[in-house]
Every structure is written in structure tokens, then in C-alpha cells.
Amino acid sequence: MYDQQEKVIELKQRLAEVMTRIEGIEPEKLTVEDIDEFIHVLDQLEEKCK
């Protein structure tokens, strides 16, 4: 149970970091590589949730 709680806390922290980065990007400066990186990070978070 404790490990599960740690996992949830870590996932929340990483998601918050990703959201902060996304919100900080100016849309006109967003590149395809940026989007690919965000998708990759979100995929990693999804895998950790399983």
C-alpha cells in the first residue's frame, strides 16, 4: 500500500512538472519535437499507472 501511495505522489509531481512546462511555452515557439517530447513523457506516466 505504501509503495502505491509513493507511486501516486511521484506521478502527480511529474504531471505537474509537465503541465508547468506546457503552460510556459509560447504557442508560436512550440515545435513538433516539443510535442513529441510531451507525448513521450505522458506515455511514460501512463505506463507507470498500470
mmCIF file as Biopython writes it, N, C-alpha, C and O atoms, coordinates in Angstrom:
data_model
#
loop_
_atom_site.group_PDB
_atom_site.id
_atom_site.type_symbol
_atom_site.label_atom_id
_atom_site.label_alt_id
_atom_site.label_comp_id
_atom_site.label_asym_id
_atom_site.label_entity_id
_atom_site.label_seq_id
_atom_site.pdbx_PDB_ins_code
_atom_site.Cartn_x
_atom_site.Cartn_y
_atom_site.Cartn_z
_atom_site.occupancy
_atom_site.B_iso_or_equiv
_atom_site.auth_seq_id
_atom_site.auth_asym_id
_atom_site.pdbx_PDB_model_num
ATOM 1   N N  . MET A ? 1  ? 0.828  -1.196 0.000   1.0 0.0 1  A 1 
ATOM 2   C CA . MET A ? 1  ? 0.000  0.000  0.000   1.0 0.0 1  A 1 
ATOM 3   C C  . MET A ? 1  ? 0.870  1.257  0.000   1.0 0.0 1  A 1 
ATOM 4   O O  . MET A ? 1  ? 0.588  2.217  -0.717  1.0 0.0 1  A 1 
ATOM 5   N N  . TYR A ? 2  ? 1.934  1.243  0.813   1.0 0.0 2  A 1 
ATOM 6   C CA . TYR A ? 2  ? 2.817  2.399  0.899   1.0 0.0 2  A 1 
ATOM 7   C C  . TYR A ? 2  ? 3.481  2.680  -0.447  1.0 0.0 2  A 1 
ATOM 8   O O  . TYR A ? 2  ? 3.571  3.835  -0.863  1.0 0.0 2  A 1 
ATOM 9   N N  . ASP A ? 3  ? 3.940  1.643  -1.122  1.0 0.0 3  A 1 
ATOM 10  C CA . ASP A ? 3  ? 4.562  1.818  -2.431  1.0 0.0 3  A 1 
ATOM 11  C C  . ASP A ? 3  ? 3.590  2.437  -3.422  1.0 0.0 3  A 1 
ATOM 12  O O  . ASP A ? 3  ? 3.979  3.265  -4.245  1.0 0.0 3  A 1 
ATOM 13  N N  . GLN A ? 4  ? 2.329  2.039  -3.344  1.0 0.0 4  A 1 
ATOM 14  C CA . GLN A ? 4  ? 1.306  2.576  -4.237  1.0 0.0 4  A 1 
ATOM 15  C C  . GLN A ? 4  ? 1.117  4.075  -3.986  1.0 0.0 4  A 1 
ATOM 16  O O  . GLN A ? 4  ? 0.956  4.848  -4.931  1.0 0.0 4  A 1 
ATOM 17  N N  . GLN A ? 5  ? 1.137  4.482  -2.724  1.0 0.0 5  A 1 
ATOM 18  C CA . GLN A ? 5  ? 0.985  5.893  -2.395  1.0 0.0 5  A 1 
ATOM 19  C C  . GLN A ? 5  ? 2.177  6.697  -2.902  1.0 0.0 5  A 1 
ATOM 20  O O  . GLN A ? 5  ? 2.007  7.798  -3.426  1.0 0.0 5  A 1 
ATOM 21  N N  . GLU A ? 6  ? 3.368  6.157  -2.750  1.0 0.0 6  A 1 
ATOM 22  C CA . GLU A ? 6  ? 4.563  6.826  -3.267  1.0 0.0 6  A 1 
ATOM 23  C C  . GLU A ? 6  ? 4.481  6.979  -4.783  1.0 0.0 6  A 1 
ATOM 24  O O  . GLU A ? 6  ? 4.851  8.016  -5.334  1.0 0.0 6  A 1 
ATOM 25  N N  . LYS A ? 7  ? 4.001  5.951  -5.437  1.0 0.0 7  A 1 
ATOM 26  C CA . LYS A ? 7  ? 3.861  5.962  -6.893  1.0 0.0 7  A 1 
ATOM 27  C C  . LYS A ? 7  ? 2.895  7.067  -7.321  1.0 0.0 7  A 1 
ATOM 28  O O  . LYS A ? 7  ? 3.174  7.804  -8.267  1.0 0.0 7  A 1 
ATOM 29  N N  . VAL A ? 8  ? 1.779  7.183  -6.637  1.0 0.0 8  A 1 
ATOM 30  C CA . VAL A ? 8  ? 0.782  8.206  -6.963  1.0 0.0 8  A 1 
ATOM 31  C C  . VAL A ? 8  ? 1.366  9.602  -6.742  1.0 0.0 8  A 1 
ATOM 32  O O  . VAL A ? 8  ? 1.157  10.501 -7.556  1.0 0.0 8  A 1 
ATOM 33  N N  . ILE A ? 9  ? 2.090  9.778  -5.652  1.0 0.0 9  A 1 
ATOM 34  C CA . ILE A ? 9  ? 2.708  11.080 -5.371  1.0 0.0 9  A 1 
ATOM 35  C C  . ILE A ? 9  ? 3.713  11.442 -6.462  1.0 0.0 9  A 1 
ATOM 36  O O  . ILE A ? 9  ? 3.738  12.573 -6.945  1.0 0.0 9  A 1 
ATOM 37  N N  . GLU A ? 10 ? 4.538  10.473 -6.843  1.0 0.0 10 A 1 
ATOM 38  C CA . GLU A ? 10 ? 5.525  10.715 -7.899  1.0 0.0 10 A 1 
ATOM 39  C C  . GLU A ? 10 ? 4.841  11.061 -9.221  1.0 0.0 10 A 1 
ATOM 40  O O  . GLU A ? 10 ? 5.265  11.982 -9.919  1.0 0.0 10 A 1 
ATOM 41  N N  . LEU A ? 11 ? 3.793  10.330 -9.562  1.0 0.0 11 A 1 
ATOM 42  C CA . LEU A ? 11 ? 3.077  10.596 -10.810 1.0 0.0 11 A 1 
ATOM 43  C C  . LEU A ? 11 ? 2.455  11.987 -10.805 1.0 0.0 11 A 1 
ATOM 44  O O  . LEU A ? 11 ? 2.495  12.690 -11.814 1.0 0.0 11 A 1 
ATOM 45  N N  . LYS A ? 12 ? 1.884  12.383 -9.681  1.0 0.0 12 A 1 
ATOM 46  C CA . LYS A ? 12 ? 1.290  13.717 -9.572  1.0 0.0 12 A 1 
ATOM 47  C C  . LYS A ? 12 ? 2.350  14.797 -9.742  1.0 0.0 12 A 1 
ATOM 48  O O  . LYS A ? 12 ? 2.115  15.803 -10.412 1.0 0.0 12 A 1 
ATOM 49  N N  . GLN A ? 13 ? 3.516  14.591 -9.137  1.0 0.0 13 A 1 
ATOM 50  C CA . GLN A ? 13 ? 4.602  15.562 -9.250  1.0 0.0 13 A 1 
ATOM 51  C C  . GLN A ? 13 ? 5.086  15.682 -10.686 1.0 0.0 13 A 1 
ATOM 52  O O  . GLN A ? 13 ? 5.279  16.786 -11.196 1.0 0.0 13 A 1 
ATOM 53  N N  . ARG A ? 14 ? 5.279  14.551 -11.328 1.0 0.0 14 A 1 
ATOM 54  C CA . ARG A ? 14 ? 5.756  14.577 -12.727 1.0 0.0 14 A 1 
ATOM 55  C C  . ARG A ? 14 ? 4.726  15.209 -13.650 1.0 0.0 14 A 1 
ATOM 56  O O  . ARG A ? 14 ? 5.081  15.956 -14.562 1.0 0.0 14 A 1 
ATOM 57  N N  . LEU A ? 15 ? 3.449  14.912 -13.419 1.0 0.0 15 A 1 
ATOM 58  C CA . LEU A ? 15 ? 2.399  15.509 -14.239 1.0 0.0 15 A 1 
ATOM 59  C C  . LEU A ? 15 ? 2.355  17.020 -14.027 1.0 0.0 15 A 1 
ATOM 60  O O  . LEU A ? 15 ? 2.191  17.776 -14.985 1.0 0.0 15 A 1 
ATOM 61  N N  . ALA A ? 16 ? 2.498  17.458 -12.799 1.0 0.0 16 A 1 
ATOM 62  C CA . ALA A ? 16 ? 2.520  18.893 -12.507 1.0 0.0 16 A 1 
ATOM 63  C C  . ALA A ? 16 ? 3.691  19.573 -13.215 1.0 0.0 16 A 1 
ATOM 64  O O  . ALA A ? 16 ? 3.548  20.679 -13.737 1.0 0.0 16 A 1 
ATOM 65  N N  . GLU A ? 17 ? 4.864  18.902 -13.232 1.0 0.0 17 A 1 
ATOM 66  C CA . GLU A ? 17 ? 6.027  19.446 -13.929 1.0 0.0 17 A 1 
ATOM 67  C C  . GLU A ? 17 ? 5.760  19.577 -15.425 1.0 0.0 17 A 1 
ATOM 68  O O  . GLU A ? 17 ? 6.082  20.595 -16.037 1.0 0.0 17 A 1 
ATOM 69  N N  . VAL A ? 18 ? 5.171  18.542 -16.001 1.0 0.0 18 A 1 
ATOM 70  C CA . VAL A ? 18 ? 4.866  18.567 -17.436 1.0 0.0 18 A 1 
ATOM 71  C C  . VAL A ? 18 ? 3.872  19.683 -17.743 1.0 0.0 18 A 1 
ATOM 72  O O  . VAL A ? 18 ? 4.044  20.419 -18.714 1.0 0.0 18 A 1 
ATOM 73  N N  . MET A ? 19 ? 2.846  19.808 -16.926 1.0 0.0 19 A 1 
ATOM 74  C CA . MET A ? 19 ? 1.836  20.848 -17.157 1.0 0.0 19 A 1 
ATOM 75  C C  . MET A ? 19 ? 2.448  22.246 -17.045 1.0 0.0 19 A 1 
ATOM 76  O O  . MET A ? 19 ? 2.097  23.142 -17.812 1.0 0.0 19 A 1 
ATOM 77  N N  . THR A ? 20 ? 3.351  22.428 -16.102 1.0 0.0 20 A 1 
ATOM 78  C CA . THR A ? 20 ? 4.027  23.718 -15.951 1.0 0.0 20 A 1 
ATOM 79  C C  . THR A ? 20 ? 4.840  24.036 -17.197 1.0 0.0 20 A 1 
ATOM 80  O O  . THR A ? 20 ? 4.830  25.167 -17.684 1.0 0.0 20 A 1 
ATOM 81  N N  . ARG A ? 21 ? 5.540  23.038 -17.706 1.0 0.0 21 A 1 
ATOM 82  C CA . ARG A ? 21 ? 6.324  23.240 -18.931 1.0 0.0 21 A 1 
ATOM 83  C C  . ARG A ? 21 ? 5.430  23.559 -20.116 1.0 0.0 21 A 1 
ATOM 84  O O  . ARG A ? 21 ? 5.745  24.445 -20.911 1.0 0.0 21 A 1 
ATOM 85  N N  . ILE A ? 22 ? 4.312  22.842 -20.242 1.0 0.0 22 A 1 
ATOM 86  C CA . ILE A ? 22 ? 3.395  23.073 -21.360 1.0 0.0 22 A 1 
ATOM 87  C C  . ILE A ? 22 ? 2.824  24.488 -21.283 1.0 0.0 22 A 1 
ATOM 88  O O  . ILE A ? 22 ? 2.766  25.202 -22.284 1.0 0.0 22 A 1 
ATOM 89  N N  . GLU A ? 23 ? 2.409  24.877 -20.094 1.0 0.0 23 A 1 
ATOM 90  C CA . GLU A ? 23 ? 1.817  26.204 -19.922 1.0 0.0 23 A 1 
ATOM 91  C C  . GLU A ? 23 ? 2.826  27.318 -20.160 1.0 0.0 23 A 1 
ATOM 92  O O  . GLU A ? 23 ? 2.441  28.429 -20.522 1.0 0.0 23 A 1 
ATOM 93  N N  . GLY A ? 24 ? 4.106  27.042 -19.965 1.0 0.0 24 A 1 
ATOM 94  C CA . GLY A ? 24 ? 5.132  28.060 -20.115 1.0 0.0 24 A 1 
ATOM 95  C C  . GLY A ? 24 ? 5.616  28.257 -21.543 1.0 0.0 24 A 1 
ATOM 96  O O  . GLY A ? 24 ? 6.369  29.192 -21.815 1.0 0.0 24 A 1 
ATOM 97  N N  . ILE A ? 25 ? 5.202  27.407 -22.442 1.0 0.0 25 A 1 
ATOM 98  C CA . ILE A ? 25 ? 5.663  27.510 -23.829 1.0 0.0 25 A 1 
ATOM 99  C C  . ILE A ? 25 ? 4.767  28.472 -24.605 1.0 0.0 25 A 1 
ATOM 100 O O  . ILE A ? 25 ? 3.540  28.410 -24.538 1.0 0.0 25 A 1 
ATOM 101 N N  . GLU A ? 26 ? 5.417  29.346 -25.328 1.0 0.0 26 A 1 
ATOM 102 C CA . GLU A ? 26 ? 4.668  30.248 -26.202 1.0 0.0 26 A 1 
ATOM 103 C C  . GLU A ? 26 ? 4.259  29.450 -27.443 1.0 0.0 26 A 1 
ATOM 104 O O  . GLU A ? 26 ? 5.108  28.835 -28.090 1.0 0.0 26 A 1 
ATOM 105 N N  . PRO A ? 27 ? 2.978  29.455 -27.776 1.0 0.0 27 A 1 
ATOM 106 C CA . PRO A ? 27 ? 2.485  28.627 -28.888 1.0 0.0 27 A 1 
ATOM 107 C C  . PRO A ? 27 ? 3.256  28.813 -30.191 1.0 0.0 27 A 1 
ATOM 108 O O  . PRO A ? 27 ? 3.473  27.850 -30.927 1.0 0.0 27 A 1 
ATOM 109 N N  . GLU A ? 28 ? 3.665  30.028 -30.474 1.0 0.0 28 A 1 
ATOM 110 C CA . GLU A ? 28 ? 4.369  30.265 -31.739 1.0 0.0 28 A 1 
ATOM 111 C C  . GLU A ? 28 ? 5.789  29.704 -31.724 1.0 0.0 28 A 1 
ATOM 112 O O  . GLU A ? 28 ? 6.412  29.572 -32.778 1.0 0.0 28 A 1 
ATOM 113 N N  . LYS A ? 29 ? 6.303  29.373 -30.544 1.0 0.0 29 A 1 
ATOM 114 C CA . LYS A ? 29 ? 7.637  28.789 -30.443 1.0 0.0 29 A 1 
ATOM 115 C C  . LYS A ? 29 ? 7.601  27.273 -30.254 1.0 0.0 29 A 1 
ATOM 116 O O  . LYS A ? 29 ? 8.651  26.634 -30.181 1.0 0.0 29 A 1 
ATOM 117 N N  . LEU A ? 30 ? 6.422  26.704 -30.176 1.0 0.0 30 A 1 
ATOM 118 C CA . LEU A ? 30 ? 6.262  25.265 -29.982 1.0 0.0 30 A 1 
ATOM 119 C C  . LEU A ? 30 ? 6.665  24.513 -31.242 1.0 0.0 30 A 1 
ATOM 120 O O  . LEU A ? 30 ? 6.230  24.849 -32.343 1.0 0.0 30 A 1 
ATOM 121 N N  . THR A ? 31 ? 7.499  23.494 -31.071 1.0 0.0 31 A 1 
ATOM 122 C CA . THR A ? 31 ? 7.956  22.716 -32.220 1.0 0.0 31 A 1 
ATOM 123 C C  . THR A ? 31 ? 7.351  21.319 -32.165 1.0 0.0 31 A 1 
ATOM 124 O O  . THR A ? 31 ? 6.804  20.898 -31.146 1.0 0.0 31 A 1 
ATOM 125 N N  . VAL A ? 32 ? 7.462  20.624 -33.267 1.0 0.0 32 A 1 
ATOM 126 C CA . VAL A ? 32 ? 6.996  19.241 -33.331 1.0 0.0 32 A 1 
ATOM 127 C C  . VAL A ? 32 ? 7.779  18.397 -32.325 1.0 0.0 32 A 1 
ATOM 128 O O  . VAL A ? 32 ? 7.222  17.495 -31.700 1.0 0.0 32 A 1 
ATOM 129 N N  . GLU A ? 33 ? 9.062  18.692 -32.171 1.0 0.0 33 A 1 
ATOM 130 C CA . GLU A ? 33 ? 9.899  17.967 -31.215 1.0 0.0 33 A 1 
ATOM 131 C C  . GLU A ? 33 ? 9.395  18.171 -29.789 1.0 0.0 33 A 1 
ATOM 132 O O  . GLU A ? 33 ? 9.395  17.235 -28.990 1.0 0.0 33 A 1 
ATOM 133 N N  . ASP A ? 34 ? 8.965  19.396 -29.465 1.0 0.0 34 A 1 
ATOM 134 C CA . ASP A ? 34 ? 8.404  19.671 -28.141 1.0 0.0 34 A 1 
ATOM 135 C C  . ASP A ? 34 ? 7.167  18.811 -27.895 1.0 0.0 34 A 1 
ATOM 136 O O  . ASP A ? 34 ? 7.018  18.204 -26.835 1.0 0.0 34 A 1 
ATOM 137 N N  . ILE A ? 35 ? 6.299  18.770 -28.876 1.0 0.0 35 A 1 
ATOM 138 C CA . ILE A ? 35 ? 5.070  17.984 -28.759 1.0 0.0 35 A 1 
ATOM 139 C C  . ILE A ? 35 ? 5.403  16.504 -28.615 1.0 0.0 35 A 1 
ATOM 140 O O  . ILE A ? 35 ? 4.805  15.811 -27.793 1.0 0.0 35 A 1 
ATOM 141 N N  . ASP A ? 36 ? 6.351  16.018 -29.406 1.0 0.0 36 A 1 
ATOM 142 C CA . ASP A ? 36 ? 6.778  14.617 -29.301 1.0 0.0 36 A 1 
ATOM 143 C C  . ASP A ? 36 ? 7.318  14.305 -27.909 1.0 0.0 36 A 1 
ATOM 144 O O  . ASP A ? 36 ? 7.036  13.248 -27.345 1.0 0.0 36 A 1 
ATOM 145 N N  . GLU A ? 37 ? 8.093  15.234 -27.363 1.0 0.0 37 A 1 
ATOM 146 C CA . GLU A ? 37 ? 8.650  15.030 -26.022 1.0 0.0 37 A 1 
ATOM 147 C C  . GLU A ? 37 ? 7.530  14.960 -24.982 1.0 0.0 37 A 1 
ATOM 148 O O  . GLU A ? 37 ? 7.563  14.102 -24.099 1.0 0.0 37 A 1 
ATOM 149 N N  . PHE A ? 38 ? 6.546  15.846 -25.075 1.0 0.0 38 A 1 
ATOM 150 C CA . PHE A ? 38 ? 5.430  15.832 -24.129 1.0 0.0 38 A 1 
ATOM 151 C C  . PHE A ? 38 ? 4.627  14.532 -24.247 1.0 0.0 38 A 1 
ATOM 152 O O  . PHE A ? 38 ? 4.218  13.954 -23.240 1.0 0.0 38 A 1 
ATOM 153 N N  . ILE A ? 39 ? 4.413  14.091 -25.449 1.0 0.0 39 A 1 
ATOM 154 C CA . ILE A ? 39 ? 3.691  12.834 -25.655 1.0 0.0 39 A 1 
ATOM 155 C C  . ILE A ? 39 ? 4.478  11.675 -25.053 1.0 0.0 39 A 1 
ATOM 156 O O  . ILE A ? 39 ? 3.905  10.789 -24.418 1.0 0.0 39 A 1 
ATOM 157 N N  . HIS A ? 40 ? 5.777  11.685 -25.255 1.0 0.0 40 A 1 
ATOM 158 C CA . HIS A ? 40 ? 6.633  10.624 -24.698 1.0 0.0 40 A 1 
ATOM 159 C C  . HIS A ? 40 ? 6.556  10.599 -23.168 1.0 0.0 40 A 1 
ATOM 160 O O  . HIS A ? 40 ? 6.425  9.532  -22.568 1.0 0.0 40 A 1 
ATOM 161 N N  . VAL A ? 41 ? 6.637  11.761 -22.548 1.0 0.0 41 A 1 
ATOM 162 C CA . VAL A ? 41 ? 6.566  11.836 -21.087 1.0 0.0 41 A 1 
ATOM 163 C C  . VAL A ? 41 ? 5.200  11.356 -20.601 1.0 0.0 41 A 1 
ATOM 164 O O  . VAL A ? 41 ? 5.112  10.620 -19.618 1.0 0.0 41 A 1 
ATOM 165 N N  . LEU A ? 42 ? 4.146  11.767 -21.281 1.0 0.0 42 A 1 
ATOM 166 C CA . LEU A ? 42 ? 2.802  11.322 -20.897 1.0 0.0 42 A 1 
ATOM 167 C C  . LEU A ? 42 ? 2.652  9.813  -21.070 1.0 0.0 42 A 1 
ATOM 168 O O  . LEU A ? 42 ? 2.004  9.156  -20.255 1.0 0.0 42 A 1 
ATOM 169 N N  . ASP A ? 43 ? 3.245  9.263  -22.122 1.0 0.0 43 A 1 
ATOM 170 C CA . ASP A ? 43 ? 3.220  7.802  -22.309 1.0 0.0 43 A 1 
ATOM 171 C C  . ASP A ? 43 ? 3.945  7.098  -21.155 1.0 0.0 43 A 1 
ATOM 172 O O  . ASP A ? 43 ? 3.489  6.064  -20.667 1.0 0.0 43 A 1 
ATOM 173 N N  . GLN A ? 44 ? 5.075  7.668  -20.725 1.0 0.0 44 A 1 
ATOM 174 C CA . GLN A ? 44 ? 5.809  7.092  -19.597 1.0 0.0 44 A 1 
ATOM 175 C C  . GLN A ? 44 ? 4.962  7.117  -18.335 1.0 0.0 44 A 1 
ATOM 176 O O  . GLN A ? 44 ? 4.924  6.142  -17.584 1.0 0.0 44 A 1 
ATOM 177 N N  . LEU A ? 45 ? 4.287  8.229  -18.106 1.0 0.0 45 A 1 
ATOM 178 C CA . LEU A ? 45 ? 3.418  8.330  -16.923 1.0 0.0 45 A 1 
ATOM 179 C C  . LEU A ? 45 ? 2.285  7.321  -16.996 1.0 0.0 45 A 1 
ATOM 180 O O  . LEU A ? 45 ? 1.921  6.714  -15.988 1.0 0.0 45 A 1 
ATOM 181 N N  . GLU A ? 46 ? 1.733  7.143  -18.177 1.0 0.0 46 A 1 
ATOM 182 C CA . GLU A ? 46 ? 0.651  6.171  -18.359 1.0 0.0 46 A 1 
ATOM 183 C C  . GLU A ? 46 ? 1.141  4.753  -18.026 1.0 0.0 46 A 1 
ATOM 184 O O  . GLU A ? 46 ? 0.437  3.981  -17.375 1.0 0.0 46 A 1 
ATOM 185 N N  . GLU A ? 47 ? 2.351  4.426  -18.479 1.0 0.0 47 A 1 
ATOM 186 C CA . GLU A ? 47 ? 2.902  3.096  -18.199 1.0 0.0 47 A 1 
ATOM 187 C C  . GLU A ? 47 ? 3.094  2.877  -16.699 1.0 0.0 47 A 1 
ATOM 188 O O  . GLU A ? 47 ? 2.863  1.781  -16.188 1.0 0.0 47 A 1 
ATOM 189 N N  . LYS A ? 48 ? 3.514  3.922  -16.007 1.0 0.0 48 A 1 
ATOM 190 C CA . LYS A ? 48 ? 3.708  3.796  -14.558 1.0 0.0 48 A 1 
ATOM 191 C C  . LYS A ? 48 ? 2.388  3.597  -13.820 1.0 0.0 48 A 1 
ATOM 192 O O  . LYS A ? 48 ? 2.363  3.050  -12.718 1.0 0.0 48 A 1 
ATOM 193 N N  . CYS A ? 49 ? 1.310  4.035  -14.422 1.0 0.0 49 A 1 
ATOM 194 C CA . CYS A ? 49 ? -0.006 3.914  -13.783 1.0 0.0 49 A 1 
ATOM 195 C C  . CYS A ? 49 ? -0.546 2.479  -13.865 1.0 0.0 49 A 1 
ATOM 196 O O  . CYS A ? 49 ? -1.456 2.110  -13.122 1.0 0.0 49 A 1 
ATOM 197 N N  . LYS A ? 50 ? 0.006  1.696  -14.749 1.0 0.0 50 A 1 
ATOM 198 C CA . LYS A ? 50 ? -0.504 0.345  -14.948 1.0 0.0 50 A 1 
ATOM 199 C C  . LYS A ? 50 ? -0.048 -0.588 -13.858 1.0 0.0 50 A 1 
ATOM 200 O O  . LYS A ? 50 ? -0.391 -1.770 -13.875 1.0 0.0 50 A 1 
#
